[in-house]
């Protein structure tokens, strides 16, 4: 199956959500574009993205919803 982006935001929040998903047995892929910003000289904060296998979305959705509600 394909990957589905489930989060885009600050790196600290992304790591927290990644940990919660992995504790539930859901593998994640985290894409960090901050290094690209440094190379390009923009220096701004670029969002970190978290992806999961789309077949795991049903299991991940309550975790993601709870995480976002408690921000």
PDB file of N, H, CA, C and O in Angstrom:
ATOM      1  N   UNK A   1       0.837  -1.177   0.000  1.00  0.00           N
ATOM      2  CA  UNK A   1       0.000   0.000   0.000  1.00  0.00           C
ATOM      3  C   UNK A   1       0.885   1.244   0.000  1.00  0.00           C
ATOM      4  O   UNK A   1       2.100   1.159   0.174  1.00  0.00           O
ATOM      5  N   UNK A   2       0.256   2.391  -0.197  1.00  0.00           N
ATOM      6  H   UNK A   2      -0.731   2.460  -0.338  1.00  0.00           H
ATOM      7  CA  UNK A   2       0.982   3.641  -0.251  1.00  0.00           C
ATOM      8  C   UNK A   2       1.106   4.304   1.104  1.00  0.00           C
ATOM      9  O   UNK A   2       0.484   3.904   2.088  1.00  0.00           O
ATOM     10  N   UNK A   3       1.930   5.327   1.115  1.00  0.00           N
ATOM     11  H   UNK A   3       2.435   5.652   0.316  1.00  0.00           H
ATOM     12  CA  UNK A   3       2.107   6.108   2.333  1.00  0.00           C
ATOM     13  C   UNK A   3       1.113   7.256   2.374  1.00  0.00           C
ATOM     14  O   UNK A   3       0.703   7.778   1.337  1.00  0.00           O
ATOM     15  N   UNK A   4       0.736   7.637   3.577  1.00  0.00           N
ATOM     16  H   UNK A   4       1.069   7.212   4.418  1.00  0.00           H
ATOM     17  CA  UNK A   4      -0.235   8.702   3.790  1.00  0.00           C
ATOM     18  C   UNK A   4       0.345   9.677   4.810  1.00  0.00           C
ATOM     19  O   UNK A   4       0.798   9.271   5.879  1.00  0.00           O
ATOM     20  N   UNK A   5       0.326  10.968   4.470  1.00  0.00           N
ATOM     21  H   UNK A   5      -0.043  11.298   3.601  1.00  0.00           H
ATOM     22  CA  UNK A   5       0.822  11.974   5.413  1.00  0.00           C
ATOM     23  C   UNK A   5      -0.238  12.202   6.475  1.00  0.00           C
ATOM     24  O   UNK A   5      -1.392  12.493   6.161  1.00  0.00           O
ATOM     25  N   UNK A   6       0.164  12.066   7.748  1.00  0.00           N
ATOM     26  H   UNK A   6       1.102  11.829   8.003  1.00  0.00           H
ATOM     27  CA  UNK A   6      -0.782  12.235   8.847  1.00  0.00           C
ATOM     28  C   UNK A   6      -0.458  13.433   9.728  1.00  0.00           C
ATOM     29  O   UNK A   6      -1.258  13.801  10.588  1.00  0.00           O
ATOM     30  N   UNK A   7       0.710  14.048   9.526  1.00  0.00           N
ATOM     31  H   UNK A   7       1.360  13.749   8.827  1.00  0.00           H
ATOM     32  CA  UNK A   7       1.083  15.200  10.340  1.00  0.00           C
ATOM     33  C   UNK A   7       2.118  16.026   9.609  1.00  0.00           C
ATOM     34  O   UNK A   7       2.979  15.503   8.902  1.00  0.00           O
ATOM     35  N   UNK A   8       2.013  17.323   9.796  1.00  0.00           N
ATOM     36  H   UNK A   8       1.313  17.748  10.371  1.00  0.00           H
ATOM     37  CA  UNK A   8       3.006  18.264   9.292  1.00  0.00           C
ATOM     38  C   UNK A   8       3.095  19.386  10.313  1.00  0.00           C
ATOM     39  O   UNK A   8       2.099  20.053  10.594  1.00  0.00           O
ATOM     40  N   UNK A   9       4.276  19.595  10.865  1.00  0.00           N
ATOM     41  H   UNK A   9       5.085  19.053  10.636  1.00  0.00           H
ATOM     42  CA  UNK A   9       4.406  20.633  11.877  1.00  0.00           C
ATOM     43  C   UNK A   9       5.775  20.652  12.508  1.00  0.00           C
ATOM     44  O   UNK A   9       6.749  20.153  11.943  1.00  0.00           O
ATOM     45  N   UNK A  10       5.834  21.230  13.682  1.00  0.00           N
ATOM     46  H   UNK A  10       5.043  21.635  14.141  1.00  0.00           H
ATOM     47  CA  UNK A  10       7.060  21.399  14.439  1.00  0.00           C
ATOM     48  C   UNK A  10       7.721  20.046  14.735  1.00  0.00           C
ATOM     49  O   UNK A  10       7.034  19.054  14.978  1.00  0.00           O
ATOM     50  N   UNK A  11       9.053  20.014  14.712  1.00  0.00           N
ATOM     51  H   UNK A  11       9.611  20.820  14.514  1.00  0.00           H
ATOM     52  CA  UNK A  11       9.785  18.766  14.901  1.00  0.00           C
ATOM     53  C   UNK A  11       9.515  18.133  16.268  1.00  0.00           C
ATOM     54  O   UNK A  11       9.383  16.913  16.365  1.00  0.00           O
ATOM     55  N   UNK A  12       9.434  18.935  17.310  1.00  0.00           N
ATOM     56  H   UNK A  12       9.541  19.926  17.232  1.00  0.00           H
ATOM     57  CA  UNK A  12       9.196  18.383  18.652  1.00  0.00           C
ATOM     58  C   UNK A  12       7.835  17.692  18.711  1.00  0.00           C
ATOM     59  O   UNK A  12       7.711  16.605  19.275  1.00  0.00           O
ATOM     60  N   UNK A  13       6.817  18.322  18.130  1.00  0.00           N
ATOM     61  H   UNK A  13       6.918  19.205  17.671  1.00  0.00           H
ATOM     62  CA  UNK A  13       5.487  17.703  18.098  1.00  0.00           C
ATOM     63  C   UNK A  13       5.488  16.452  17.232  1.00  0.00           C
ATOM     64  O   UNK A  13       4.845  15.458  17.568  1.00  0.00           O
ATOM     65  N   UNK A  14       6.209  16.501  16.122  1.00  0.00           N
ATOM     66  H   UNK A  14       6.732  17.308  15.849  1.00  0.00           H
ATOM     67  CA  UNK A  14       6.282  15.344  15.225  1.00  0.00           C
ATOM     68  C   UNK A  14       6.905  14.144  15.933  1.00  0.00           C
ATOM     69  O   UNK A  14       6.434  13.016  15.787  1.00  0.00           O
ATOM     70  N   UNK A  15       7.955  14.392  16.693  1.00  0.00           N
ATOM     71  H   UNK A  15       8.337  15.309  16.811  1.00  0.00           H
ATOM     72  CA  UNK A  15       8.607  13.302  17.428  1.00  0.00           C
ATOM     73  C   UNK A  15       7.656  12.724  18.472  1.00  0.00           C
ATOM     74  O   UNK A  15       7.613  11.509  18.668  1.00  0.00           O
ATOM     75  N   UNK A  16       6.898  13.586  19.141  1.00  0.00           N
ATOM     76  H   UNK A  16       6.933  14.573  18.982  1.00  0.00           H
ATOM     77  CA  UNK A  16       5.940  13.113  20.151  1.00  0.00           C
ATOM     78  C   UNK A  16       4.867  12.228  19.518  1.00  0.00           C
ATOM     79  O   UNK A  16       4.536  11.172  20.056  1.00  0.00           O
ATOM     80  N   UNK A  17       4.323  12.656  18.375  1.00  0.00           N
ATOM     81  H   UNK A  17       4.593  13.514  17.938  1.00  0.00           H
ATOM     82  CA  UNK A  17       3.303  11.850  17.698  1.00  0.00           C
ATOM     83  C   UNK A  17       3.900  10.559  17.159  1.00  0.00           C
ATOM     84  O   UNK A  17       3.278   9.502  17.260  1.00  0.00           O
ATOM     85  N   UNK A  18       5.080  10.631  16.596  1.00  0.00           N
ATOM     86  H   UNK A  18       5.586  11.490  16.514  1.00  0.00           H
ATOM     87  CA  UNK A  18       5.771   9.442  16.074  1.00  0.00           C
ATOM     88  C   UNK A  18       5.921   8.401  17.183  1.00  0.00           C
ATOM     89  O   UNK A  18       5.683   7.213  16.960  1.00  0.00           O
ATOM     90  N   UNK A  19       6.311   8.841  18.360  1.00  0.00           N
ATOM     91  H   UNK A  19       6.504   9.806  18.541  1.00  0.00           H
ATOM     92  CA  UNK A  19       6.474   7.942  19.503  1.00  0.00           C
ATOM     93  C   UNK A  19       5.154   7.278  19.870  1.00  0.00           C
ATOM     94  O   UNK A  19       5.116   6.069  20.097  1.00  0.00           O
ATOM     95  N   UNK A  20       4.070   8.049  19.932  1.00  0.00           N
ATOM     96  H   UNK A  20       4.101   9.032  19.747  1.00  0.00           H
ATOM     97  CA  UNK A  20       2.754   7.495  20.270  1.00  0.00           C
ATOM     98  C   UNK A  20       2.314   6.452  19.240  1.00  0.00           C
ATOM     99  O   UNK A  20       1.797   5.395  19.603  1.00  0.00           O
ATOM    100  N   UNK A  21       2.519   6.752  17.966  1.00  0.00           N
ATOM    101  H   UNK A  21       2.938   7.610  17.672  1.00  0.00           H
ATOM    102  CA  UNK A  21       2.128   5.809  16.916  1.00  0.00           C
ATOM    103  C   UNK A  21       2.951   4.528  17.001  1.00  0.00           C
ATOM    104  O   UNK A  21       2.407   3.430  16.885  1.00  0.00           O
ATOM    105  N   UNK A  22       4.254   4.664  17.202  1.00  0.00           N
ATOM    106  H   UNK A  22       4.696   5.556  17.297  1.00  0.00           H
ATOM    107  CA  UNK A  22       5.112   3.481  17.260  1.00  0.00           C
ATOM    108  C   UNK A  22       4.833   2.646  18.505  1.00  0.00           C
ATOM    109  O   UNK A  22       4.963   1.422  18.465  1.00  0.00           O
ATOM    110  N   UNK A  23       4.448   3.289  19.617  1.00  0.00           N
ATOM    111  H   UNK A  23       4.342   4.283  19.649  1.00  0.00           H
ATOM    112  CA  UNK A  23       4.059   2.538  20.821  1.00  0.00           C
ATOM    113  C   UNK A  23       2.816   1.693  20.560  1.00  0.00           C
ATOM    114  O   UNK A  23       2.608   0.668  21.210  1.00  0.00           O
ATOM    115  N   UNK A  24       1.990   2.125  19.607  1.00  0.00           N
ATOM    116  H   UNK A  24       2.158   2.957  19.079  1.00  0.00           H
ATOM    117  CA  UNK A  24       0.779   1.380  19.241  1.00  0.00           C
ATOM    118  C   UNK A  24       1.059   0.355  18.139  1.00  0.00           C
ATOM    119  O   UNK A  24       0.140  -0.302  17.650  1.00  0.00           O
ATOM    120  N   UNK A  25       2.319   0.222  17.754  1.00  0.00           N
ATOM    121  H   UNK A  25       3.065   0.756  18.151  1.00  0.00           H
ATOM    122  CA  UNK A  25       2.689  -0.762  16.741  1.00  0.00           C
ATOM    123  C   UNK A  25       2.524  -0.288  15.311  1.00  0.00           C
ATOM    124  O   UNK A  25       2.470  -1.101  14.388  1.00  0.00           O
ATOM    125  N   UNK A  26       2.444   1.027  15.117  1.00  0.00           N
ATOM    126  H   UNK A  26       2.488   1.688  15.866  1.00  0.00           H
ATOM    127  CA  UNK A  26       2.282   1.593  13.775  1.00  0.00           C
ATOM    128  C   UNK A  26       3.617   2.170  13.328  1.00  0.00           C
ATOM    129  O   UNK A  26       4.128   3.117  13.926  1.00  0.00           O
ATOM    130  N   UNK A  27       4.175   1.593  12.274  1.00  0.00           N
ATOM    131  H   UNK A  27       3.761   0.824  11.788  1.00  0.00           H
ATOM    132  CA  UNK A  27       5.447   2.092  11.755  1.00  0.00           C
ATOM    133  C   UNK A  27       5.248   3.460  11.117  1.00  0.00           C
ATOM    134  O   UNK A  27       4.231   3.720  10.474  1.00  0.00           O
ATOM    135  N   UNK A  28       6.234   4.323  11.304  1.00  0.00           N
ATOM    136  H   UNK A  28       7.060   4.112  11.826  1.00  0.00           H
ATOM    137  CA  UNK A  28       6.152   5.675  10.760  1.00  0.00           C
ATOM    138  C   UNK A  28       7.387   5.992   9.928  1.00  0.00           C
ATOM    139  O   UNK A  28       8.438   5.367  10.064  1.00  0.00           O
ATOM    140  N   UNK A  29       7.221   6.972   9.075  1.00  0.00           N
ATOM    141  H   UNK A  29       6.366   7.480   8.964  1.00  0.00           H
ATOM    142  CA  UNK A  29       8.334   7.537   8.322  1.00  0.00           C
ATOM    143  C   UNK A  29       8.288   9.033   8.575  1.00  0.00           C
ATOM    144  O   UNK A  29       7.276   9.680   8.308  1.00  0.00           O
ATOM    145  N   UNK A  30       9.383   9.587   9.089  1.00  0.00           N
ATOM    146  H   UNK A  30      10.206   9.062   9.306  1.00  0.00           H
ATOM    147  CA  UNK A  30       9.430  11.016   9.371  1.00  0.00           C
ATOM    148  C   UNK A  30      10.350  11.681   8.356  1.00  0.00           C
ATOM    149  O   UNK A  30      11.496  11.275   8.164  1.00  0.00           O
ATOM    150  N   UNK A  31       9.821  12.703   7.720  1.00  0.00           N
ATOM    151  H   UNK A  31       8.890  13.033   7.876  1.00  0.00           H
ATOM    152  CA  UNK A  31      10.582  13.441   6.704  1.00  0.00           C
ATOM    153  C   UNK A  31      10.855  14.837   7.250  1.00  0.00           C
ATOM    154  O   UNK A  31       9.933  15.594   7.558  1.00  0.00           O
ATOM    155  N   UNK A  32      12.130  15.159   7.363  1.00  0.00           N
ATOM    156  H   UNK A  32      12.879  14.544   7.114  1.00  0.00           H
ATOM    157  CA  UNK A  32      12.557  16.424   7.937  1.00  0.00           C
ATOM    158  C   UNK A  32      13.223  17.254   6.853  1.00  0.00           C
ATOM    159  O   UNK A  32      14.279  16.882   6.341  1.00  0.00           O
ATOM    160  N   UNK A  33      12.614  18.367   6.503  1.00  0.00           N
ATOM    161  H   UNK A  33      11.756  18.669   6.918  1.00  0.00           H
ATOM    162  CA  UNK A  33      13.156  19.232   5.459  1.00  0.00           C
ATOM    163  C   UNK A  33      13.980  20.387   6.013  1.00  0.00           C
ATOM    164  O   UNK A  33      14.359  21.286   5.261  1.00  0.00           O
ATOM    165  N   UNK A  34      14.267  20.379   7.323  1.00  0.00           N
ATOM    166  H   UNK A  34      13.959  19.649   7.933  1.00  0.00           H
ATOM    167  CA  UNK A  34      15.029  21.473   7.917  1.00  0.00           C
ATOM    168  C   UNK A  34      16.415  21.603   7.315  1.00  0.00           C
ATOM    169  O   UNK A  34      16.899  22.719   7.124  1.00  0.00           O
ATOM    170  N   UNK A  35      17.058  20.500   7.014  1.00  0.00           N
ATOM    171  H   UNK A  35      16.666  19.593   7.169  1.00  0.00           H
ATOM    172  CA  UNK A  35      18.394  20.557   6.420  1.00  0.00           C
ATOM    173  C   UNK A  35      18.333  21.234   5.061  1.00  0.00           C
ATOM    174  O   UNK A  35      19.252  21.969   4.702  1.00  0.00           O
ATOM    175  N   UNK A  36      17.279  21.004   4.300  1.00  0.00           N
ATOM    176  H   UNK A  36      16.532  20.406   4.592  1.00  0.00           H
ATOM    177  CA  UNK A  36      17.114  21.649   3.000  1.00  0.00           C
ATOM    178  C   UNK A  36      17.029  23.157   3.153  1.00  0.00           C
ATOM    179  O   UNK A  36      17.557  23.896   2.322  1.00  0.00           O
ATOM    180  N   UNK A  37      16.372  23.621   4.204  1.00  0.00           N
ATOM    181  H   UNK A  37      15.943  23.020   4.879  1.00  0.00           H
ATOM    182  CA  UNK A  37      16.246  25.062   4.439  1.00  0.00           C
ATOM    183  C   UNK A  37      17.601  25.681   4.721  1.00  0.00           C
ATOM    184  O   UNK A  37      17.881  26.800   4.292  1.00  0.00           O
ATOM    185  N   UNK A  38      18.444  24.950   5.444  1.00  0.00           N
ATOM    186  H   UNK A  38      18.216  24.041   5.793  1.00  0.00           H
ATOM    187  CA  UNK A  38      19.774  25.463   5.753  1.00  0.00           C
ATOM    188  C   UNK A  38      20.606  25.556   4.485  1.00  0.00           C
ATOM    189  O   UNK A  38      21.288  26.556   4.263  1.00  0.00           O
ATOM    190  N   UNK A  39      20.556  24.527   3.653  1.00  0.00           N
ATOM    191  H   UNK A  39      20.001  23.714   3.834  1.00  0.00           H
ATOM    192  CA  UNK A  39      21.315  24.518   2.406  1.00  0.00           C
ATOM    193  C   UNK A  39      20.862  25.643   1.486  1.00  0.00           C
ATOM    194  O   UNK A  39      21.685  26.291   0.839  1.00  0.00           O
ATOM    195  N   UNK A  40      19.559  25.876   1.428  1.00  0.00           N
ATOM    196  H   UNK A  40      18.891  25.351   1.954  1.00  0.00           H
ATOM    197  CA  UNK A  40      19.030  26.926   0.567  1.00  0.00           C
ATOM    198  C   UNK A  40      19.208  28.315   1.161  1.00  0.00           C
ATOM    199  O   UNK A  40      19.020  29.318   0.472  1.00  0.00           O
ATOM    200  N   UNK A  41      19.567  28.375   2.431  1.00  0.00           N
ATOM    201  H   UNK A  41      19.720  27.561   2.990  1.00  0.00           H
ATOM    202  CA  UNK A  41      19.812  29.654   3.067  1.00  0.00           C
ATOM    203  C   UNK A  41      18.571  30.366   3.552  1.00  0.00           C
ATOM    204  O   UNK A  41      18.639  31.539   3.920  1.00  0.00           O
ATOM    205  N   UNK A  42      17.423  29.674   3.562  1.00  0.00           N
ATOM    206  H   UNK A  42      17.368  28.721   3.263  1.00  0.00           H
ATOM    207  CA  UNK A  42      16.208  30.340   4.019  1.00  0.00           C
ATOM    208  C   UNK A  42      16.192  30.481   5.529  1.00  0.00           C
ATOM    209  O   UNK A  42      15.683  31.466   6.063  1.00  0.00           O
ATOM    210  N   UNK A  43      16.748  29.500   6.215  1.00  0.00           N
ATOM    211  H   UNK A  43      17.162  28.699   5.782  1.00  0.00           H
ATOM    212  CA  UNK A  43      16.868  29.557   7.658  1.00  0.00           C
ATOM    213  C   UNK A  43      15.560  29.505   8.419  1.00  0.00           C
ATOM    214  O   UNK A  43      15.573  29.484   9.650  1.00  0.00           O
ATOM    215  N   UNK A  44      14.444  29.483   7.736  1.00  0.00           N
ATOM    216  H   UNK A  44      14.433  29.500   6.736  1.00  0.00           H
ATOM    217  CA  UNK A  44      13.145  29.437   8.404  1.00  0.00           C
ATOM    218  C   UNK A  44      12.831  28.042   8.896  1.00  0.00           C
ATOM    219  O   UNK A  44      13.507  27.073   8.549  1.00  0.00           O
ATOM    220  N   UNK A  45      11.806  27.959   9.702  1.00  0.00           N
ATOM    221  H   UNK A  45      11.258  28.746   9.983  1.00  0.00           H
ATOM    222  CA  UNK A  45      11.376  26.671  10.209  1.00  0.00           C
ATOM    223  C   UNK A  45      10.489  25.996   9.165  1.00  0.00           C
ATOM    224  O   UNK A  45       9.440  26.523   8.793  1.00  0.00           O
ATOM    225  N   UNK A  46      10.913  24.848   8.708  1.00  0.00           N
ATOM    226  H   UNK A  46      11.764  24.420   9.010  1.00  0.00           H
ATOM    227  CA  UNK A  46      10.146  24.086   7.724  1.00  0.00           C
ATOM    228  C   UNK A  46       9.543  22.880   8.431  1.00  0.00           C
ATOM    229  O   UNK A  46      10.192  22.246   9.262  1.00  0.00           O
ATOM    230  N   UNK A  47       8.331  22.580   8.101  1.00  0.00           N
ATOM    231  H   UNK A  47       7.803  23.096   7.425  1.00  0.00           H
ATOM    232  CA  UNK A  47       7.593  21.520   8.779  1.00  0.00           C
ATOM    233  C   UNK A  47       8.235  20.151   8.597  1.00  0.00           C
ATOM    234  O   UNK A  47       8.809  19.832   7.556  1.00  0.00           O
ATOM    235  N   UNK A  48       8.113  19.367   9.645  1.00  0.00           N
ATOM    236  H   UNK A  48       7.647  19.626  10.491  1.00  0.00           H
ATOM    237  CA  UNK A  48       8.486  17.965   9.621  1.00  0.00           C
ATOM    238  C   UNK A  48       7.200  17.197   9.338  1.00  0.00           C
ATOM    239  O   UNK A  48       6.148  17.511   9.894  1.00  0.00           O
ATOM    240  N   UNK A  49       7.289  16.196   8.479  1.00  0.00           N
ATOM    241  H   UNK A  49       8.145  15.941   8.027  1.00  0.00           H
ATOM    242  CA  UNK A  49       6.107  15.431   8.083  1.00  0.00           C
ATOM    243  C   UNK A  49       6.210  13.998   8.584  1.00  0.00           C
ATOM    244  O   UNK A  49       7.294  13.415   8.615  1.00  0.00           O
ATOM    245  N   UNK A  50       5.071  13.437   8.977  1.00  0.00           N
ATOM    246  H   UNK A  50       4.190  13.910   8.952  1.00  0.00           H
ATOM    247  CA  UNK A  50       5.004  12.034   9.377  1.00  0.00           C
ATOM    248  C   UNK A  50       4.072  11.307   8.422  1.00  0.00           C
ATOM    249  O   UNK A  50       2.967  11.765   8.131  1.00  0.00           O
ATOM    250  N   UNK A  51       4.543  10.167   7.944  1.00  0.00           N
ATOM    251  H   UNK A  51       5.441   9.795   8.181  1.00  0.00           H
ATOM    252  CA  UNK A  51       3.780   9.318   7.035  1.00  0.00           C
ATOM    253  C   UNK A  51       3.586   7.948   7.674  1.00  0.00           C
ATOM    254  O   UNK A  51       4.442   7.469   8.417  1.00  0.00           O
ATOM    255  N   UNK A  52       2.454   7.328   7.375  1.00  0.00           N
ATOM    256  H   UNK A  52       1.758   7.717   6.771  1.00  0.00           H
ATOM    257  CA  UNK A  52       2.201   5.943   7.771  1.00  0.00           C
ATOM    258  C   UNK A  52       1.667   5.192   6.556  1.00  0.00           C
ATOM    259  O   UNK A  52       1.250   5.799   5.570  1.00  0.00           O
ATOM    260  N   UNK A  53       1.684   3.870   6.642  1.00  0.00           N
ATOM    261  H   UNK A  53       2.022   3.377   7.443  1.00  0.00           H
ATOM    262  CA  UNK A  53       1.063   3.049   5.607  1.00  0.00           C
ATOM    263  C   UNK A  53      -0.438   3.314   5.665  1.00  0.00           C
ATOM    264  O   UNK A  53      -1.043   3.253   6.735  1.00  0.00           O
ATOM    265  N   UNK A  54      -1.031   3.607   4.520  1.00  0.00           N
ATOM    266  H   UNK A  54      -0.539   3.658   3.651  1.00  0.00           H
ATOM    267  CA  UNK A  54      -2.457   3.975   4.520  1.00  0.00           C
ATOM    268  C   UNK A  54      -3.358   2.871   5.061  1.00  0.00           C
ATOM    269  O   UNK A  54      -4.462   3.152   5.526  1.00  0.00           O
ATOM    270  N   UNK A  55      -2.906   1.623   5.009  1.00  0.00           N
ATOM    271  H   UNK A  55      -2.009   1.394   4.631  1.00  0.00           H
ATOM    272  CA  UNK A  55      -3.718   0.524   5.551  1.00  0.00           C
ATOM    273  C   UNK A  55      -3.789   0.566   7.078  1.00  0.00           C
ATOM    274  O   UNK A  55      -4.640  -0.100   7.667  1.00  0.00           O
ATOM    275  N   UNK A  56      -2.925   1.324   7.722  1.00  0.00           N
ATOM    276  H   UNK A  56      -2.233   1.865   7.243  1.00  0.00           H
ATOM    277  CA  UNK A  56      -2.897   1.447   9.184  1.00  0.00           C
ATOM    278  C   UNK A  56      -3.668   2.669   9.681  1.00  0.00           C
ATOM    279  O   UNK A  56      -3.718   2.923  10.884  1.00  0.00           O
ATOM    280  N   UNK A  57      -4.269   3.426   8.760  1.00  0.00           N
ATOM    281  H   UNK A  57      -4.229   3.219   7.782  1.00  0.00           H
ATOM    282  CA  UNK A  57      -4.923   4.674   9.152  1.00  0.00           C
ATOM    283  C   UNK A  57      -6.058   4.455  10.153  1.00  0.00           C
ATOM    284  O   UNK A  57      -6.217   5.242  11.087  1.00  0.00           O
ATOM    285  N   UNK A  58      -6.836   3.411   9.971  1.00  0.00           N
ATOM    286  H   UNK A  58      -6.707   2.772   9.213  1.00  0.00           H
ATOM    287  CA  UNK A  58      -7.943   3.143  10.893  1.00  0.00           C
ATOM    288  C   UNK A  58      -7.470   2.987  12.329  1.00  0.00           C
ATOM    289  O   UNK A  58      -8.135   3.448  13.257  1.00  0.00           O
ATOM    290  N   UNK A  59      -6.337   2.347  12.515  1.00  0.00           N
ATOM    291  H   UNK A  59      -5.797   1.973  11.762  1.00  0.00           H
ATOM    292  CA  UNK A  59      -5.764   2.161  13.847  1.00  0.00           C
ATOM    293  C   UNK A  59      -5.126   3.458  14.349  1.00  0.00           C
ATOM    294  O   UNK A  59      -5.161   3.748  15.544  1.00  0.00           O
ATOM    295  N   UNK A  60      -4.546   4.233  13.435  1.00  0.00           N
ATOM    296  H   UNK A  60      -4.518   3.997  12.464  1.00  0.00           H
ATOM    297  CA  UNK A  60      -3.821   5.449  13.806  1.00  0.00           C
ATOM    298  C   UNK A  60      -4.733   6.640  14.057  1.00  0.00           C
ATOM    299  O   UNK A  60      -4.387   7.532  14.832  1.00  0.00           O
ATOM    300  N   UNK A  61      -5.888   6.665  13.411  1.00  0.00           N
ATOM    301  H   UNK A  61      -6.168   5.941  12.781  1.00  0.00           H
ATOM    302  CA  UNK A  61      -6.756   7.847  13.476  1.00  0.00           C
ATOM    303  C   UNK A  61      -7.114   8.280  14.903  1.00  0.00           C
ATOM    304  O   UNK A  61      -7.006   9.468  15.206  1.00  0.00           O
ATOM    305  N   UNK A  62      -7.537   7.369  15.792  1.00  0.00           N
ATOM    306  H   UNK A  62      -7.625   6.404  15.546  1.00  0.00           H
ATOM    307  CA  UNK A  62      -7.860   7.820  17.152  1.00  0.00           C
ATOM    308  C   UNK A  62      -6.648   8.401  17.889  1.00  0.00           C
ATOM    309  O   UNK A  62      -6.789   9.336  18.677  1.00  0.00           O
ATOM    310  N   UNK A  63      -5.478   7.855  17.633  1.00  0.00           N
ATOM    311  H   UNK A  63      -5.363   7.096  16.993  1.00  0.00           H
ATOM    312  CA  UNK A  63      -4.246   8.344  18.269  1.00  0.00           C
ATOM    313  C   UNK A  63      -3.926   9.745  17.769  1.00  0.00           C
ATOM    314  O   UNK A  63      -3.591  10.633  18.553  1.00  0.00           O
ATOM    315  N   UNK A  64      -4.032   9.935  16.462  1.00  0.00           N
ATOM    316  H   UNK A  64      -4.305   9.213  15.825  1.00  0.00           H
ATOM    317  CA  UNK A  64      -3.749  11.237  15.850  1.00  0.00           C
ATOM    318  C   UNK A  64      -4.764  12.274  16.325  1.00  0.00           C
ATOM    319  O   UNK A  64      -4.394  13.398  16.667  1.00  0.00           O
ATOM    320  N   UNK A  65      -6.035  11.899  16.346  1.00  0.00           N
ATOM    321  H   UNK A  65      -6.335  10.986  16.068  1.00  0.00           H
ATOM    322  CA  UNK A  65      -7.086  12.822  16.786  1.00  0.00           C
ATOM    323  C   UNK A  65      -6.872  13.242  18.234  1.00  0.00           C
ATOM    324  O   UNK A  65      -6.960  14.426  18.560  1.00  0.00           O
ATOM    325  N   UNK A  66      -6.591  12.277  19.101  1.00  0.00           N
ATOM    326  H   UNK A  66      -6.519  11.315  18.837  1.00  0.00           H
ATOM    327  CA  UNK A  66      -6.339  12.579  20.512  1.00  0.00           C
ATOM    328  C   UNK A  66      -5.124  13.491  20.661  1.00  0.00           C
ATOM    329  O   UNK A  66      -5.140  14.431  21.455  1.00  0.00           O
ATOM    330  N   UNK A  67      -4.081  13.211  19.902  1.00  0.00           N
ATOM    331  H   UNK A  67      -4.068  12.448  19.257  1.00  0.00           H
ATOM    332  CA  UNK A  67      -2.864  14.022  19.956  1.00  0.00           C
ATOM    333  C   UNK A  67      -3.167  15.468  19.571  1.00  0.00           C
ATOM    334  O   UNK A  67      -2.745  16.398  20.258  1.00  0.00           O
ATOM    335  N   UNK A  68      -3.891  15.655  18.480  1.00  0.00           N
ATOM    336  H   UNK A  68      -4.234  14.900  17.922  1.00  0.00           H
ATOM    337  CA  UNK A  68      -4.201  17.012  18.009  1.00  0.00           C
ATOM    338  C   UNK A  68      -5.146  17.745  18.958  1.00  0.00           C
ATOM    339  O   UNK A  68      -5.041  18.961  19.117  1.00  0.00           O
ATOM    340  N   UNK A  69      -6.061  17.020  19.586  1.00  0.00           N
ATOM    341  H   UNK A  69      -6.146  16.032  19.457  1.00  0.00           H
ATOM    342  CA  UNK A  69      -7.001  17.646  20.524  1.00  0.00           C
ATOM    343  C   UNK A  69      -6.298  18.137  21.789  1.00  0.00           C
ATOM    344  O   UNK A  69      -6.777  19.051  22.458  1.00  0.00           O
ATOM    345  N   UNK A  70      -5.167  17.528  22.107  1.00  0.00           N
ATOM    346  H   UNK A  70      -4.777  16.786  21.563  1.00  0.00           H
ATOM    347  CA  UNK A  70      -4.444  17.881  23.328  1.00  0.00           C
ATOM    348  C   UNK A  70      -3.264  18.814  23.093  1.00  0.00           C
ATOM    349  O   UNK A  70      -2.423  18.981  23.975  1.00  0.00           O
ATOM    350  N   UNK A  71      -3.195  19.411  21.936  1.00  0.00           N
ATOM    351  H   UNK A  71      -3.878  19.275  21.219  1.00  0.00           H
ATOM    352  CA  UNK A  71      -2.097  20.359  21.668  1.00  0.00           C
ATOM    353  C   UNK A  71      -2.326  21.658  22.405  1.00  0.00           C
ATOM    354  O   UNK A  71      -1.513  22.577  22.304  1.00  0.00           O
TER     355      UNK A  71
END
